[in-house]
Amino acid sequence: MQLYAPKPKEKKGIKYIDCPLYGDCLMGAAKSNLPAWSCDNCPNLELKAVRQRIRYIAPYYQILAEVYPEFRLKYEPIMNSFLYQE
């Protein structure tokens, strides 16, 4: 498995905190002094290991979505896209 160097995008968007590279991206965003950053279009999201990790935590996101409706509106479409990818 080859991981790509973390390159957070300077824009508001979704952050996948359960991605194995999240810490590296957070550090990169802090070093670059980005006011906002996103994981959108990250090539690492296409890696099987990253998708499996996100699939593994999906039930926890679903529980949070049941408790907090605003959480469901923000994250359910993203989580569903990962659950149904192969």
Backbone as a chain_set.jsonl record, in Angstrom:
{"seq": "MQLYAPKPKEKKGIKYIDCPLYGDCLMGAAKSNLPAWSCDNCPNLELKAVRQRIRYIAPYYQILAEVYPEFRLKYEPIMNSFLYQE", "coords": {"N": [[0.848, -1.175, 0.0], [0.66, 2.112, -0.932], [0.964, 5.237, 0.423], [-0.034, 8.573, -0.122], [1.628, 11.714, 0.157], [0.445, 13.79, 2.738], [-1.722, 16.412, 1.885], [-3.469, 18.786, 2.824], [-6.379, 20.508, 1.728], [-6.977, 23.969, 1.334], [-9.777, 24.918, 2.359], [-13.173, 25.005, 3.542], [-14.66, 22.035, 4.711], [-15.251, 18.48, 4.838], [-13.615, 16.552, 7.32], [-11.878, 13.614, 7.766], [-11.592, 12.134, 10.539], [-10.879, 9.617, 11.361], [-9.131, 8.619, 9.571], [-6.02, 7.117, 8.851], [-4.042, 8.973, 8.284], [-4.796, 11.367, 9.327], [-3.652, 12.822, 11.51], [-1.196, 13.631, 10.416], [-2.081, 15.311, 8.36], [-3.415, 17.242, 9.857], [-1.265, 18.337, 11.257], [0.195, 19.361, 9.096], [-1.629, 21.274, 8.153], [-1.669, 22.99, 10.328], [1.013, 23.846, 10.405], [1.101, 25.204, 8.012], [-0.552, 27.201, 8.611], [-3.294, 27.255, 7.966], [-6.537, 28.581, 7.762], [-8.839, 27.098, 7.486], [-9.46, 23.719, 6.514], [-9.69, 20.781, 4.417], [-10.519, 17.353, 3.715], [-11.434, 16.709, 1.286], [-11.315, 15.262, -1.927], [-8.916, 13.929, -1.463], [-6.29, 11.817, -2.4], [-5.661, 9.611, -0.847], [-8.021, 8.658, 0.206], [-8.962, 6.846, -1.571], [-7.612, 4.534, -1.124], [-7.586, 1.141, -0.161], [-7.157, 0.356, 2.554], [-7.699, 2.681, 3.989], [-10.396, 3.116, 3.328], [-11.475, 0.788, 4.486], [-10.986, 1.251, 7.189], [-12.587, 3.496, 7.645], [-15.058, 2.372, 7.069], [-15.209, 0.593, 9.181], [-15.657, 2.241, 11.415], [-18.098, 3.276, 10.838], [-20.586, 2.355, 12.071], [-20.516, 3.698, 14.546], [-20.742, 6.349, 13.77], [-23.307, 6.209, 12.772], [-24.805, 5.796, 15.103], [-24.316, 8.212, 16.439], [-25.586, 9.869, 14.618], [-28.229, 9.171, 15.021], [-28.693, 10.173, 17.54], [-27.996, 12.882, 17.365], [-29.47, 14.978, 15.264], [-28.389, 17.015, 13.607], [-25.855, 16.117, 13.117], [-26.348, 13.908, 11.515], [-27.3, 15.142, 9.143], [-24.969, 16.328, 8.217], [-22.96, 14.3, 7.996], [-23.993, 11.797, 7.105], [-24.432, 11.437, 4.221], [-21.764, 11.27, 3.319], [-20.701, 9.11, 4.789], [-22.335, 7.06, 3.831], [-21.49, 6.938, 1.187], [-18.978, 5.809, 1.484], [-19.615, 3.355, 2.673], [-20.837, 1.914, 0.66], [-18.957, 1.634, -1.296], [-16.548, -0.416, -2.946]], "CA": [[0.0, 0.0, 0.0], [1.429, 3.345, -1.002], [0.231, 6.417, 0.859], [0.412, 9.819, -0.713], [1.964, 12.728, 1.152], [-0.738, 14.575, 3.102], [-1.805, 17.768, 1.336], [-4.815, 19.294, 3.099], [-6.849, 21.594, 0.869], [-7.402, 25.146, 2.084], [-11.187, 25.237, 2.188], [-14.025, 24.345, 4.515], [-15.172, 20.774, 4.217], [-15.236, 17.324, 5.727], [-12.339, 15.99, 7.768], [-12.058, 12.222, 8.161], [-10.717, 12.024, 11.708], [-10.448, 8.237, 11.544], [-8.146, 8.271, 8.553], [-4.702, 6.942, 9.469], [-3.182, 10.119, 7.998], [-5.414, 12.585, 9.844], [-2.68, 13.559, 12.321], [-0.224, 14.258, 9.516], [-2.755, 16.416, 7.677], [-3.652, 18.276, 10.848], [0.019, 18.984, 11.495], [0.503, 20.141, 7.897], [-2.512, 22.443, 8.12], [-1.217, 23.903, 11.381], [2.29, 24.435, 9.979], [0.814, 26.133, 6.913], [-1.423, 28.239, 9.169], [-4.533, 27.286, 7.191], [-7.687, 28.919, 8.606], [-9.774, 25.979, 7.331], [-8.927, 22.734, 5.573], [-10.627, 19.719, 4.08], [-10.001, 16.105, 3.155], [-12.076, 16.505, -0.014], [-10.467, 14.896, -3.067], [-7.629, 13.37, -1.046], [-6.07, 10.545, -3.087], [-5.578, 8.521, 0.124], [-9.347, 8.107, 0.466], [-9.186, 5.77, -2.527], [-6.858, 3.361, -0.705], [-8.427, 0.138, 0.472], [-6.989, 0.38, 4.006], [-8.39, 3.86, 4.509], [-11.832, 2.842, 3.199], [-11.839, -0.216, 5.477], [-10.985, 1.899, 8.507], [-13.771, 4.344, 7.727], [-16.189, 1.445, 7.144], [-15.194, 0.009, 10.522], [-16.209, 3.181, 12.38], [-19.401, 3.746, 10.362], [-21.671, 2.175, 13.051], [-20.451, 4.746, 15.562], [-21.301, 7.539, 13.152], [-24.746, 6.021, 12.667], [-25.371, 6.032, 16.431], [-24.292, 9.661, 16.651], [-26.594, 10.471, 13.741], [-29.54, 8.954, 15.63], [-28.789, 11.023, 18.72], [-27.862, 14.284, 16.978], [-29.926, 15.133, 13.876], [-27.495, 17.871, 12.812], [-24.739, 15.252, 12.724], [-26.839, 13.103, 10.388], [-27.346, 15.979, 7.936], [-23.62, 16.646, 7.744], [-22.074, 13.172, 7.728], [-24.6, 10.593, 6.539], [-24.131, 11.214, 2.795], [-20.367, 10.878, 3.156], [-20.525, 7.757, 5.305], [-22.996, 6.138, 2.908], [-20.665, 6.754, -0.004], [-17.905, 4.867, 1.822], [-20.164, 2.036, 2.993], [-21.225, 1.204, -0.542], [-17.837, 1.478, -2.228], [-15.801, -1.672, -2.779]], "C": [[0.889, 1.232, 0.0], [0.534, 4.508, -0.591], [0.817, 7.64, 0.181], [0.716, 10.811, 0.405], [0.719, 13.552, 1.457], [-0.654, 15.997, 2.549], [-3.206, 18.3, 1.599], [-5.153, 20.486, 2.214], [-7.336, 22.754, 1.724], [-8.821, 25.524, 1.687], [-11.972, 24.538, 3.283], [-14.549, 23.063, 3.888], [-15.045, 19.692, 5.266], [-13.8, 16.933, 6.061], [-12.615, 14.581, 8.271], [-11.116, 11.922, 9.316], [-10.241, 10.601, 11.96], [-9.504, 7.752, 10.455], [-6.788, 8.113, 9.229], [-3.755, 8.12, 9.244], [-3.718, 11.43, 8.566], [-4.421, 13.434, 10.639], [-1.656, 14.288, 11.474], [-0.843, 15.464, 8.796], [-3.015, 17.568, 8.64], [-2.372, 19.055, 11.126], [0.406, 19.862, 10.304], [-0.344, 21.398, 7.802], [-2.085, 23.471, 9.161], [0.09, 24.598, 10.978], [2.091, 25.454, 8.86], [-0.105, 27.262, 7.35], [-2.711, 28.39, 8.36], [-5.705, 27.621, 8.112], [-8.763, 27.83, 8.576], [-9.137, 25.003, 6.349], [-9.9, 21.577, 5.438], [-9.897, 18.496, 3.547], [-10.601, 15.812, 1.778], [-11.032, 16.236, -1.092], [-9.079, 14.398, -2.676], [-7.431, 12.025, -1.739], [-5.984, 9.366, -2.124], [-6.938, 7.913, 0.45], [-9.687, 6.967, -0.479], [-8.468, 4.479, -2.123], [-7.734, 2.412, 0.099], [-8.334, 0.185, 1.998], [-7.721, 1.552, 4.642], [-9.897, 3.64, 4.45], [-12.289, 1.828, 4.231], [-11.91, 0.387, 6.875], [-12.23, 2.757, 8.678], [-15.024, 3.48, 7.805], [-16.322, 0.851, 8.544], [-15.857, 0.939, 11.539], [-17.598, 3.681, 11.978], [-20.532, 3.506, 11.365], [-21.675, 3.237, 14.15], [-21.027, 6.055, 15.024], [-22.823, 7.414, 13.046], [-25.44, 6.236, 14.012], [-25.411, 7.526, 16.73], [-25.365, 10.358, 15.824], [-27.999, 10.278, 14.309], [-29.754, 9.888, 16.819], [-28.825, 12.504, 18.348], [-28.262, 14.465, 15.518], [-29.007, 15.993, 13.015], [-26.271, 17.089, 12.343], [-25.136, 14.425, 11.503], [-26.815, 13.92, 9.091], [-25.957, 16.203, 7.354], [-22.848, 15.415, 7.27], [-22.701, 11.951, 7.047], [-24.321, 10.408, 5.047], [-22.698, 10.742, 2.56], [-20.159, 9.447, 3.611], [-21.171, 6.733, 4.376], [-22.15, 5.909, 1.657], [-19.518, 5.783, 0.273], [-18.431, 3.472, 2.084], [-20.464, 1.234, 1.736], [-20.154, 1.128, -1.613], [-17.178, 0.134, -1.981], [-14.358, -1.453, -2.833]], "O": [[1.772, 1.368, 0.847], [-0.52, 4.734, -1.184], [2.022, 7.719, -0.057], [0.117, 10.744, 1.479], [0.012, 13.969, 0.54], [0.349, 16.69, 2.722], [-4.051, 18.275, 0.704], [-4.318, 21.36, 1.981], [-8.027, 22.548, 2.722], [-9.035, 26.344, 0.795], [-11.485, 23.581, 3.885], [-14.843, 23.011, 2.694], [-14.766, 19.963, 6.434], [-12.905, 16.975, 5.217], [-13.493, 14.38, 9.111], [-9.977, 11.505, 9.103], [-9.284, 10.402, 12.707], [-9.125, 6.581, 10.438], [-6.445, 8.909, 10.103], [-2.757, 8.245, 9.954], [-3.15, 12.491, 8.311], [-4.363, 14.65, 10.451], [-1.287, 15.424, 11.772], [-0.202, 16.504, 8.645], [-2.854, 18.734, 8.278], [-2.391, 20.282, 11.221], [0.891, 20.979, 10.486], [0.148, 22.46, 7.42], [-2.131, 24.675, 8.911], [0.247, 25.8, 11.19], [2.82, 26.441, 8.77], [-0.407, 28.168, 6.572], [-3.165, 29.504, 8.1], [-5.849, 26.99, 9.159], [-9.51, 27.667, 9.541], [-8.376, 25.4, 5.466], [-10.817, 21.419, 6.244], [-8.799, 18.597, 2.999], [-10.305, 14.779, 1.177], [-9.998, 16.901, -1.155], [-8.159, 14.446, -3.492], [-8.314, 11.171, -1.676], [-6.211, 8.228, -2.533], [-7.009, 6.777, 0.918], [-10.611, 6.199, -0.211], [-8.701, 3.434, -2.731], [-8.526, 2.841, 0.938], [-9.358, 0.062, 2.67], [-8.298, 1.416, 5.721], [-10.604, 3.941, 5.412], [-13.371, 1.973, 4.8], [-12.807, 0.058, 7.651], [-12.856, 2.744, 9.738], [-15.958, 3.817, 8.532], [-17.433, 0.635, 9.028], [-16.553, 0.464, 12.437], [-18.21, 4.445, 12.725], [-21.384, 4.381, 11.511], [-22.74, 3.628, 14.627], [-21.716, 6.779, 15.742], [-23.542, 8.399, 13.213], [-26.537, 6.793, 14.063], [-26.418, 8.042, 17.214], [-25.979, 11.324, 16.278], [-28.869, 11.125, 14.104], [-30.872, 10.337, 17.068], [-29.579, 13.284, 18.929], [-27.482, 14.142, 14.623], [-28.856, 15.732, 11.822], [-25.718, 17.377, 11.281], [-24.349, 14.264, 10.571], [-26.358, 13.431, 8.058], [-25.791, 16.259, 6.136], [-22.157, 15.476, 6.253], [-21.977, 11.144, 6.465], [-23.996, 9.293, 4.639], [-22.455, 9.904, 1.693], [-19.523, 8.654, 2.916], [-20.616, 5.656, 4.158], [-22.106, 4.796, 1.133], [-19.129, 5.018, -0.61], [-17.764, 2.492, 1.752], [-20.357, 0.008, 1.743], [-20.397, 0.622, -2.708], [-17.263, -0.392, -0.872], [-13.585, -2.403, -2.71]]}, "num_chains": 1, "name": "protein.A"}
